Amino acid sequence: MRRATPSPDEVREMARRYAGGESLERVGKHLGFSPSTVHNHLRSAGIVLRDAHGRER
């Protein structure tokens, strides 16, 4: 994993993939970030996250 902050384009790609049904882990692996980094940046972008069972909160 890398420690750099994701660029705005990477955050948009995170949001696109997450909205398409990918998990935080899968999005992170594809883009080279940890699931927690993906989580934090999606929340900061105002994305509503699913619960652990894939349901919207």
PDB file with SEQRES, HELIX, SHEET and CRYST1 records, atoms N, CA, C and O in Angstrom:
SEQRES   1 A   57  MET ARG ARG ALA THR PRO SER PRO ASP GLU VAL ARG GLU          
SEQRES   2 A   57  MET ALA ARG ARG TYR ALA GLY GLY GLU SER LEU GLU ARG          
SEQRES   3 A   57  VAL GLY LYS HIS LEU GLY PHE SER PRO SER THR VAL HIS          
SEQRES   4 A   57  ASN HIS LEU ARG SER ALA GLY ILE VAL LEU ARG ASP ALA          
SEQRES   5 A   57  HIS GLY ARG GLU ARG                                          
HELIX    1 AA1 PRO A    8  ALA A   19  1                                  12    
HELIX    2 AA2 LEU A   24  LEU A   31  1                                   8    
HELIX    3 AA3 PRO A   35  SER A   44  1                                  10    
CRYST1    1.000    1.000    1.000  90.00  90.00  90.00 P 1           1          
ATOM      1  N   MET A   1       0.834  -1.179   0.000  1.00  0.00           N  
ATOM      2  CA  MET A   1       0.000   0.000   0.000  1.00  0.00           C  
ATOM      3  C   MET A   1       0.880   1.243   0.000  1.00  0.00           C  
ATOM      4  O   MET A   1       1.974   1.257   0.563  1.00  0.00           O  
ATOM      5  N   ARG A   2       0.385   2.251  -0.626  1.00  0.00           N  
ATOM      6  CA  ARG A   2       1.145   3.492  -0.615  1.00  0.00           C  
ATOM      7  C   ARG A   2       0.571   4.439   0.426  1.00  0.00           C  
ATOM      8  O   ARG A   2      -0.558   4.263   0.884  1.00  0.00           O  
ATOM      9  N   ARG A   3       1.340   5.426   0.791  1.00  0.00           N  
ATOM     10  CA  ARG A   3       0.925   6.342   1.839  1.00  0.00           C  
ATOM     11  C   ARG A   3       0.500   7.705   1.295  1.00  0.00           C  
ATOM     12  O   ARG A   3       0.131   8.580   2.077  1.00  0.00           O  
ATOM     13  N   ALA A   4       0.540   7.906   0.005  1.00  0.00           N  
ATOM     14  CA  ALA A   4       0.173   9.199  -0.579  1.00  0.00           C  
ATOM     15  C   ALA A   4      -1.332   9.427  -0.439  1.00  0.00           C  
ATOM     16  O   ALA A   4      -2.120   8.485  -0.351  1.00  0.00           O  
ATOM     17  N   THR A   5      -1.696  10.680  -0.421  1.00  0.00           N  
ATOM     18  CA  THR A   5      -3.108  11.051  -0.405  1.00  0.00           C  
ATOM     19  C   THR A   5      -3.668  10.875  -1.812  1.00  0.00           C  
ATOM     20  O   THR A   5      -3.017  11.259  -2.783  1.00  0.00           O  
ATOM     21  N   PRO A   6      -4.864  10.302  -1.938  1.00  0.00           N  
ATOM     22  CA  PRO A   6      -5.431  10.135  -3.273  1.00  0.00           C  
ATOM     23  C   PRO A   6      -5.746  11.484  -3.916  1.00  0.00           C  
ATOM     24  O   PRO A   6      -6.154  12.432  -3.246  1.00  0.00           O  
ATOM     25  N   SER A   7      -5.550  11.544  -5.212  1.00  0.00           N  
ATOM     26  CA  SER A   7      -5.866  12.753  -5.968  1.00  0.00           C  
ATOM     27  C   SER A   7      -7.384  12.867  -6.108  1.00  0.00           C  
ATOM     28  O   SER A   7      -8.101  11.896  -5.869  1.00  0.00           O  
ATOM     29  N   PRO A   8      -7.876  14.040  -6.492  1.00  0.00           N  
ATOM     30  CA  PRO A   8      -9.315  14.177  -6.733  1.00  0.00           C  
ATOM     31  C   PRO A   8      -9.827  13.170  -7.769  1.00  0.00           C  
ATOM     32  O   PRO A   8     -10.936  12.655  -7.624  1.00  0.00           O  
ATOM     33  N   ASP A   9      -9.048  12.886  -8.800  1.00  0.00           N  
ATOM     34  CA  ASP A   9      -9.455  11.888  -9.798  1.00  0.00           C  
ATOM     35  C   ASP A   9      -9.555  10.501  -9.176  1.00  0.00           C  
ATOM     36  O   ASP A   9     -10.462   9.737  -9.506  1.00  0.00           O  
ATOM     37  N   GLU A  10      -8.633  10.173  -8.281  1.00  0.00           N  
ATOM     38  CA  GLU A  10      -8.671   8.874  -7.622  1.00  0.00           C  
ATOM     39  C   GLU A  10      -9.881   8.769  -6.687  1.00  0.00           C  
ATOM     40  O   GLU A  10     -10.495   7.707  -6.584  1.00  0.00           O  
ATOM     41  N   VAL A  11     -10.219   9.855  -6.015  1.00  0.00           N  
ATOM     42  CA  VAL A  11     -11.396   9.836  -5.142  1.00  0.00           C  
ATOM     43  C   VAL A  11     -12.662   9.661  -5.985  1.00  0.00           C  
ATOM     44  O   VAL A  11     -13.572   8.940  -5.577  1.00  0.00           O  
ATOM     45  N   ARG A  12     -12.734  10.301  -7.142  1.00  0.00           N  
ATOM     46  CA  ARG A  12     -13.881  10.107  -8.040  1.00  0.00           C  
ATOM     47  C   ARG A  12     -13.956   8.656  -8.510  1.00  0.00           C  
ATOM     48  O   ARG A  12     -15.044   8.089  -8.608  1.00  0.00           O  
ATOM     49  N   GLU A  13     -12.801   8.057  -8.799  1.00  0.00           N  
ATOM     50  CA  GLU A  13     -12.769   6.657  -9.211  1.00  0.00           C  
ATOM     51  C   GLU A  13     -13.196   5.751  -8.052  1.00  0.00           C  
ATOM     52  O   GLU A  13     -13.895   4.760  -8.267  1.00  0.00           O  
ATOM     53  N   MET A  14     -12.781   6.084  -6.831  1.00  0.00           N  
ATOM     54  CA  MET A  14     -13.222   5.334  -5.654  1.00  0.00           C  
ATOM     55  C   MET A  14     -14.743   5.372  -5.559  1.00  0.00           C  
ATOM     56  O   MET A  14     -15.390   4.344  -5.358  1.00  0.00           O  
ATOM     57  N   ALA A  15     -15.302   6.569  -5.706  1.00  0.00           N  
ATOM     58  CA  ALA A  15     -16.751   6.733  -5.597  1.00  0.00           C  
ATOM     59  C   ALA A  15     -17.471   5.968  -6.699  1.00  0.00           C  
ATOM     60  O   ALA A  15     -18.499   5.339  -6.447  1.00  0.00           O  
ATOM     61  N   ARG A  16     -16.945   6.014  -7.910  1.00  0.00           N  
ATOM     62  CA  ARG A  16     -17.568   5.321  -9.039  1.00  0.00           C  
ATOM     63  C   ARG A  16     -17.579   3.806  -8.799  1.00  0.00           C  
ATOM     64  O   ARG A  16     -18.599   3.145  -8.994  1.00  0.00           O  
ATOM     65  N   ARG A  17     -16.444   3.277  -8.380  1.00  0.00           N  
ATOM     66  CA  ARG A  17     -16.342   1.838  -8.147  1.00  0.00           C  
ATOM     67  C   ARG A  17     -17.216   1.409  -6.964  1.00  0.00           C  
ATOM     68  O   ARG A  17     -17.886   0.378  -7.025  1.00  0.00           O  
ATOM     69  N   TYR A  18     -17.206   2.192  -5.904  1.00  0.00           N  
ATOM     70  CA  TYR A  18     -18.012   1.866  -4.726  1.00  0.00           C  
ATOM     71  C   TYR A  18     -19.494   1.902  -5.076  1.00  0.00           C  
ATOM     72  O   TYR A  18     -20.250   1.014  -4.680  1.00  0.00           O  
ATOM     73  N   ALA A  19     -19.908   2.915  -5.809  1.00  0.00           N  
ATOM     74  CA  ALA A  19     -21.310   3.013  -6.237  1.00  0.00           C  
ATOM     75  C   ALA A  19     -21.682   1.848  -7.152  1.00  0.00           C  
ATOM     76  O   ALA A  19     -22.846   1.448  -7.204  1.00  0.00           O  
ATOM     77  N   GLY A  20     -20.713   1.309  -7.864  1.00  0.00           N  
ATOM     78  CA  GLY A  20     -20.947   0.163  -8.732  1.00  0.00           C  
ATOM     79  C   GLY A  20     -21.023  -1.158  -7.986  1.00  0.00           C  
ATOM     80  O   GLY A  20     -21.248  -2.202  -8.598  1.00  0.00           O  
ATOM     81  N   GLY A  21     -20.838  -1.126  -6.660  1.00  0.00           N  
ATOM     82  CA  GLY A  21     -21.011  -2.318  -5.851  1.00  0.00           C  
ATOM     83  C   GLY A  21     -19.744  -2.929  -5.294  1.00  0.00           C  
ATOM     84  O   GLY A  21     -19.809  -3.909  -4.552  1.00  0.00           O  
ATOM     85  N   GLU A  22     -18.589  -2.371  -5.637  1.00  0.00           N  
ATOM     86  CA  GLU A  22     -17.341  -2.928  -5.097  1.00  0.00           C  
ATOM     87  C   GLU A  22     -17.212  -2.594  -3.612  1.00  0.00           C  
ATOM     88  O   GLU A  22     -17.719  -1.576  -3.143  1.00  0.00           O  
ATOM     89  N   SER A  23     -16.531  -3.465  -2.894  1.00  0.00           N  
ATOM     90  CA  SER A  23     -16.283  -3.241  -1.471  1.00  0.00           C  
ATOM     91  C   SER A  23     -15.163  -2.220  -1.295  1.00  0.00           C  
ATOM     92  O   SER A  23     -14.421  -1.916  -2.229  1.00  0.00           O  
ATOM     93  N   LEU A  24     -15.061  -1.701  -0.074  1.00  0.00           N  
ATOM     94  CA  LEU A  24     -13.957  -0.782   0.242  1.00  0.00           C  
ATOM     95  C   LEU A  24     -12.616  -1.474   0.005  1.00  0.00           C  
ATOM     96  O   LEU A  24     -11.673  -0.868  -0.504  1.00  0.00           O  
ATOM     97  N   GLU A  25     -12.547  -2.747   0.381  1.00  0.00           N  
ATOM     98  CA  GLU A  25     -11.302  -3.500   0.206  1.00  0.00           C  
ATOM     99  C   GLU A  25     -10.948  -3.638  -1.273  1.00  0.00           C  
ATOM    100  O   GLU A  25      -9.801  -3.421  -1.664  1.00  0.00           O  
ATOM    101  N   ARG A  26     -11.925  -3.994  -2.081  1.00  0.00           N  
ATOM    102  CA  ARG A  26     -11.666  -4.195  -3.514  1.00  0.00           C  
ATOM    103  C   ARG A  26     -11.286  -2.872  -4.195  1.00  0.00           C  
ATOM    104  O   ARG A  26     -10.377  -2.839  -5.025  1.00  0.00           O  
ATOM    105  N   VAL A  27     -11.978  -1.791  -3.846  1.00  0.00           N  
ATOM    106  CA  VAL A  27     -11.648  -0.475  -4.403  1.00  0.00           C  
ATOM    107  C   VAL A  27     -10.223  -0.103  -4.010  1.00  0.00           C  
ATOM    108  O   VAL A  27      -9.441   0.359  -4.842  1.00  0.00           O  
ATOM    109  N   GLY A  28      -9.893  -0.307  -2.737  1.00  0.00           N  
ATOM    110  CA  GLY A  28      -8.559   0.025  -2.261  1.00  0.00           C  
ATOM    111  C   GLY A  28      -7.475  -0.778  -2.948  1.00  0.00           C  
ATOM    112  O   GLY A  28      -6.437  -0.231  -3.320  1.00  0.00           O  
ATOM    113  N   LYS A  29      -7.706  -2.074  -3.121  1.00  0.00           N  
ATOM    114  CA  LYS A  29      -6.709  -2.914  -3.793  1.00  0.00           C  
ATOM    115  C   LYS A  29      -6.480  -2.457  -5.223  1.00  0.00           C  
ATOM    116  O   LYS A  29      -5.343  -2.409  -5.693  1.00  0.00           O  
ATOM    117  N   HIS A  30      -7.558  -2.124  -5.912  1.00  0.00           N  
ATOM    118  CA  HIS A  30      -7.430  -1.695  -7.309  1.00  0.00           C  
ATOM    119  C   HIS A  30      -6.625  -0.397  -7.428  1.00  0.00           C  
ATOM    120  O   HIS A  30      -5.818  -0.240  -8.345  1.00  0.00           O  
ATOM    121  N   LEU A  31      -6.852   0.529  -6.491  1.00  0.00           N  
ATOM    122  CA  LEU A  31      -6.206   1.844  -6.587  1.00  0.00           C  
ATOM    123  C   LEU A  31      -4.945   1.977  -5.741  1.00  0.00           C  
ATOM    124  O   LEU A  31      -4.243   2.984  -5.826  1.00  0.00           O  
ATOM    125  N   GLY A  32      -4.654   0.963  -4.926  1.00  0.00           N  
ATOM    126  CA  GLY A  32      -3.428   0.990  -4.130  1.00  0.00           C  
ATOM    127  C   GLY A  32      -3.543   1.711  -2.805  1.00  0.00           C  
ATOM    128  O   GLY A  32      -2.568   2.282  -2.318  1.00  0.00           O  
ATOM    129  N   PHE A  33      -4.742   1.689  -2.211  1.00  0.00           N  
ATOM    130  CA  PHE A  33      -4.963   2.325  -0.911  1.00  0.00           C  
ATOM    131  C   PHE A  33      -5.588   1.314   0.027  1.00  0.00           C  
ATOM    132  O   PHE A  33      -6.163   0.319  -0.415  1.00  0.00           O  
ATOM    133  N   SER A  34      -5.476   1.567   1.318  1.00  0.00           N  
ATOM    134  CA  SER A  34      -6.111   0.696   2.297  1.00  0.00           C  
ATOM    135  C   SER A  34      -7.620   0.938   2.294  1.00  0.00           C  
ATOM    136  O   SER A  34      -8.080   2.005   1.888  1.00  0.00           O  
ATOM    137  N   PRO A  35      -8.383  -0.053   2.745  1.00  0.00           N  
ATOM    138  CA  PRO A  35      -9.834   0.153   2.841  1.00  0.00           C  
ATOM    139  C   PRO A  35     -10.202   1.342   3.732  1.00  0.00           C  
ATOM    140  O   PRO A  35     -11.172   2.048   3.455  1.00  0.00           O  
ATOM    141  N   SER A  36      -9.437   1.562   4.790  1.00  0.00           N  
ATOM    142  CA  SER A  36      -9.750   2.689   5.672  1.00  0.00           C  
ATOM    143  C   SER A  36      -9.504   4.031   4.984  1.00  0.00           C  
ATOM    144  O   SER A  36     -10.230   4.993   5.234  1.00  0.00           O  
ATOM    145  N   THR A  37      -8.499   4.106   4.128  1.00  0.00           N  
ATOM    146  CA  THR A  37      -8.260   5.331   3.362  1.00  0.00           C  
ATOM    147  C   THR A  37      -9.420   5.583   2.408  1.00  0.00           C  
ATOM    148  O   THR A  37      -9.895   6.712   2.278  1.00  0.00           O  
ATOM    149  N   VAL A  38      -9.874   4.522   1.740  1.00  0.00           N  
ATOM    150  CA  VAL A  38     -11.022   4.648   0.838  1.00  0.00           C  
ATOM    151  C   VAL A  38     -12.236   5.117   1.629  1.00  0.00           C  
ATOM    152  O   VAL A  38     -12.932   6.043   1.214  1.00  0.00           O  
ATOM    153  N   HIS A  39     -12.487   4.481   2.761  1.00  0.00           N  
ATOM    154  CA  HIS A  39     -13.614   4.840   3.632  1.00  0.00           C  
ATOM    155  C   HIS A  39     -13.568   6.319   3.998  1.00  0.00           C  
ATOM    156  O   HIS A  39     -14.557   7.034   3.843  1.00  0.00           O  
ATOM    157  N   ASN A  40     -12.430   6.767   4.477  1.00  0.00           N  
ATOM    158  CA  ASN A  40     -12.293   8.153   4.922  1.00  0.00           C  
ATOM    159  C   ASN A  40     -12.527   9.146   3.798  1.00  0.00           C  
ATOM    160  O   ASN A  40     -13.192  10.161   4.004  1.00  0.00           O  
ATOM    161  N   HIS A  41     -11.997   8.876   2.622  1.00  0.00           N  
ATOM    162  CA  HIS A  41     -12.132   9.821   1.513  1.00  0.00           C  
ATOM    163  C   HIS A  41     -13.539   9.792   0.912  1.00  0.00           C  
ATOM    164  O   HIS A  41     -14.030  10.821   0.447  1.00  0.00           O  
ATOM    165  N   LEU A  42     -14.183   8.642   0.917  1.00  0.00           N  
ATOM    166  CA  LEU A  42     -15.575   8.589   0.449  1.00  0.00           C  
ATOM    167  C   LEU A  42     -16.482   9.352   1.406  1.00  0.00           C  
ATOM    168  O   LEU A  42     -17.357  10.100   0.968  1.00  0.00           O  
ATOM    169  N   ARG A  43     -16.282   9.171   2.691  1.00  0.00           N  
ATOM    170  CA  ARG A  43     -17.096   9.914   3.677  1.00  0.00           C  
ATOM    171  C   ARG A  43     -16.858  11.409   3.542  1.00  0.00           C  
ATOM    172  O   ARG A  43     -17.801  12.198   3.609  1.00  0.00           O  
ATOM    173  N   SER A  44     -15.603  11.804   3.352  1.00  0.00           N  
ATOM    174  CA  SER A  44     -15.293  13.226   3.186  1.00  0.00           C  
ATOM    175  C   SER A  44     -15.945  13.807   1.931  1.00  0.00           C  
ATOM    176  O   SER A  44     -16.270  14.993   1.874  1.00  0.00           O  
ATOM    177  N   ALA A  45     -16.128  12.945   0.928  1.00  0.00           N  
ATOM    178  CA  ALA A  45     -16.761  13.378  -0.318  1.00  0.00           C  
ATOM    179  C   ALA A  45     -18.283  13.348  -0.222  1.00  0.00           C  
ATOM    180  O   ALA A  45     -18.969  13.699  -1.182  1.00  0.00           O  
ATOM    181  N   GLY A  46     -18.818  12.934   0.929  1.00  0.00           N  
ATOM    182  CA  GLY A  46     -20.261  12.920   1.122  1.00  0.00           C  
ATOM    183  C   GLY A  46     -20.961  11.679   0.611  1.00  0.00           C  
ATOM    184  O   GLY A  46     -22.183  11.672   0.459  1.00  0.00           O  
ATOM    185  N   ILE A  47     -20.196  10.623   0.344  1.00  0.00           N  
ATOM    186  CA  ILE A  47     -20.773   9.374  -0.141  1.00  0.00           C  
ATOM    187  C   ILE A  47     -21.376   8.615   1.045  1.00  0.00           C  
ATOM    188  O   ILE A  47     -20.725   8.463   2.078  1.00  0.00           O  
ATOM    189  N   VAL A  48     -22.614   8.140   0.900  1.00  0.00           N  
ATOM    190  CA  VAL A  48     -23.252   7.336   1.940  1.00  0.00           C  
ATOM    191  C   VAL A  48     -22.726   5.913   1.803  1.00  0.00           C  
ATOM    192  O   VAL A  48     -22.847   5.289   0.749  1.00  0.00           O  
ATOM    193  N   LEU A  49     -22.139   5.411   2.889  1.00  0.00           N  
ATOM    194  CA  LEU A  49     -21.529   4.085   2.865  1.00  0.00           C  
ATOM    195  C   LEU A  49     -22.526   3.010   3.264  1.00  0.00           C  
ATOM    196  O   LEU A  49     -23.450   3.254   4.039  1.00  0.00           O  
ATOM    197  N   ARG A  50     -22.320   1.819   2.720  1.00  0.00           N  
ATOM    198  CA  ARG A  50     -23.144   0.669   3.051  1.00  0.00           C  
ATOM    199  C   ARG A  50     -22.685   0.070   4.379  1.00  0.00           C  
ATOM    200  O   ARG A  50     -21.555   0.294   4.814  1.00  0.00           O  
ATOM    201  N   ASP A  51     -23.577  -0.697   5.020  1.00  0.00           N  
ATOM    202  CA  ASP A  51     -23.161  -1.384   6.245  1.00  0.00           C  
ATOM    203  C   ASP A  51     -22.387  -2.647   5.871  1.00  0.00           C  
ATOM    204  O   ASP A  51     -22.150  -2.900   4.689  1.00  0.00           O  
ATOM    205  N   ALA A  52     -22.001  -3.421   6.844  1.00  0.00           N  
ATOM    206  CA  ALA A  52     -21.174  -4.600   6.605  1.00  0.00           C  
ATOM    207  C   ALA A  52     -21.881  -5.671   5.772  1.00  0.00           C  
ATOM    208  O   ALA A  52     -21.238  -6.579   5.245  1.00  0.00           O  
ATOM    209  N   HIS A  53     -23.196  -5.561   5.656  1.00  0.00           N  
ATOM    210  CA  HIS A  53     -23.976  -6.523   4.890  1.00  0.00           C  
ATOM    211  C   HIS A  53     -24.343  -5.989   3.506  1.00  0.00           C  
ATOM    212  O   HIS A  53     -25.107  -6.622   2.777  1.00  0.00           O  
ATOM    213  N   GLY A  54     -23.805  -4.835   3.146  1.00  0.00           N  
ATOM    214  CA  GLY A  54     -24.041  -4.281   1.816  1.00  0.00           C  
ATOM    215  C   GLY A  54     -25.296  -3.432   1.704  1.00  0.00           C  
ATOM    216  O   GLY A  54     -25.669  -3.010   0.610  1.00  0.00           O  
ATOM    217  N   ARG A  55     -25.947  -3.182   2.831  1.00  0.00           N  
ATOM    218  CA  ARG A  55     -27.173  -2.376   2.819  1.00  0.00           C  
ATOM    219  C   ARG A  55     -26.826  -0.924   3.100  1.00  0.00           C  
ATOM    220  O   ARG A  55     -25.905  -0.630   3.862  1.00  0.00           O  
ATOM    221  N   GLU A  56     -27.580  -0.009   2.471  1.00  0.00           N  
ATOM    222  CA  GLU A  56     -27.367   1.410   2.754  1.00  0.00           C  
ATOM    223  C   GLU A  56     -27.757   1.680   4.188  1.00  0.00           C  
ATOM    224  O   GLU A  56     -28.668   1.056   4.733  1.00  0.00           O  
ATOM    225  N   ARG A  57     -27.056   2.616   4.787  1.00  0.00           N  
ATOM    226  CA  ARG A  57     -27.339   2.974   6.186  1.00  0.00           C  
ATOM    227  C   ARG A  57     -28.394   4.030   6.248  1.00  0.00           C  
ATOM    228  O   ARG A  57     -28.770   4.464   7.337  1.00  0.00           O  
TER     229      ARG A  57                                                      
END                                                                             
